[in-house]
């Protein structure tokens, strides 16, 4: 944790430095993958644990609401992005975790809901969370597009996911912050495409 030995100024400078290293093509690819789902009326699923789970919920909320303009809130004819965070149905997660094992909490939801052509965005700082890997493996074998968001070395997720955004840094908090910053740009770009008609 860089903040344990850096004062606030150097810490923020280091975060800015790491942000400047982000692969902009990977962020664009994530926006394009979600845009493709919107155009084809496919569903975007998100999953993660801990802070990455919080990012999955945050990104889901932003994609669902933040891509709209106010005048479309009551427009039942306006096509909306189909998006769901698999982190948010607590009783369902606890049932699978308690009865069958925590590694099943995401994949079993996908088995109920996912269709070929859907997109799974899997967020894992370490890239080695068993429940993430199991969900991505199933998605790959069942016709979904998979996009992994990783940090540290990228772990197994970096090679298992079909596409990805990697932050090469051994600091979970900053990795999660960079992921979320990238997600906010993606939401803005999709807002422009979905609600403002920009390409």
N, C-alpha and C positions, 0 to 999 in steps of 0.2 A: 504494500500500500504506500504509494509515493507520498501521500499526505502525512505519514508518520515521521518523515525526516525532511520534508520541504516546507518552507513557509508559504503563506498563501500566494504571494506574487509569483515565485518560481513554480509553484504547483500549477497555477493557472496558465503560465507560460508553457509548461510541459504539455498540458491538455491541448492548448492551441497548436503546439508543434505536432502532436499525434493526430489531431484533426486534419492538419494539412497533408498528412501522408495517406489519407483514406483513398481507396481506389474509386474514383468517380464513375468509372465505367460499370463497376459492380453496383453502385447505388442506382445508376440509370437502368441497369438490367432488372433490378428489383421493381422499380416503377413500371417498367415495360411489361414485366410478368403480371403484375396486378392489373394493369390496363388491359392486357389480353383477356384476363378473366372477366373483367367488366364487359368488354365487347361481346364475349361469347356466353355471358350469363352463367359463368362458372363461379364456384365458391372459393374464397380465400380462407384458409385455416391458419391459425397461429398457435404456437406452443412454446413454453419455456418454464424454467424453475426459478424460484427466488426472485432476484432483481430482473432476470430475463423474463420470468413469468409476468412480472409487473409491466415490463416493456411490451410483452405480447398483448396484455389487456389494454394498455395505453394506445398502442398502435391500432388495435382493433377499433377502439372508440373513435379515434381520429379518422380512420378510413371510412367508418360507417356514417359519421355525422359531418366531419370536417371537409368532405369532398362535395358537400351540398352548399347551395346558396339559400338564404332565408326564404326567398319567394318560391322555392321548390318544396318547402316542408309540407305543404298541404296539397301538392300536385301528385295525385295518385298515378298519373301517366308517366312521371319521370322515372326512368330506370335507375335503380340504385345498385351500389356495389354489394354483393353478397359476401359478408365477412363474419367470421366467428372465431373467438379466442377459446381454445380448448382448456384454458386455465381457469375458467370462470364458473363452471357448474360444480360447486364445492361438494354437494352430497353425492353426485355421480362419481367424482374423483375419489372421494373417501370410500365409497362402496367398492370400487375396483381395487383401490390400494389396500383396503383392509381384507377383502375376501380373496383376491387373486395375486396381489403384488403391485407395488408402486410402478414397476416398469410397464404396466399395462394401461395407465390412466389416460394416455393420449391415443394410443393406437386403437383401443376399443371404441372410443368416440368416433374415430375416423371410419371404423367398420360400419357404424350406424349411419353416418352422414355423407361420406365422401363419394364422389363419382369420378370416373376417368376424365381428365382435363382440368380438374381442380388444382389448386396450388396450396402447398404446405410450406409455410415459413417457420422454420425451426430455429430458435434462438438459444444458444448455449455458449457461455463464455469459455468453458473448458473444452467443449465439443465432445465430451465423453459421457454425458448423462444417459443412462440406459433407457429411460422412458422416451427420450428424444430420439435416440438411435433406432429404437424399435419402431417408432412411428414413421420415421423417414424410410427405413427399410421396407416397411409395408407399403408406404405411399409409392415408392419407386417400383414395386412389383405390381401395383394395381392402377397404373396409368396416370398418376398425379405428377405434376411438376414439383420438384423440391428445391428449396432455397435455404441454405444454412447461413446463419449469422454467428460468427465465432470470434474468440480472442485467444490469447496465449499462443500455443502452437497450432491451434485449430482442432486438435484431437481427431477422432474418427469421423466426426461430422463433416469436417472440411473436405474429405474425399468421398464420403457417402452421398452427400447432397449433390444434385445435378449442377447447381449454381451456388454462388456464395459471396458473402461480404466478410472479409477477415480483417481483424484489428490485431496486428502483431505486437502485443503488449501484455506483460505479466502483471496487470493491475485490474481486478475485476470491476471496480467502480468506474474507472475511466473507460474500460471497454464498453460497459453498459451505457455510459453517457454518450459515447461516440455512436453506438448503435442507435440510440434514441434521437440524436441529432440528425443522423441520416434518415431515419424514419420520418422526421418532421419535414424534411425536404421532399420526400416521396409523397407525403400527403398533400403538400402544396402543389406539386406537379400534377397529381391526379385531380385536385380541385380545379386546376386550370383546364385540364382536358375534359373532365366530366361536366363541370358547371359553366365554364367560360368558353368552351369550344375551341381551345387552343391546342395545337399539336405538340 
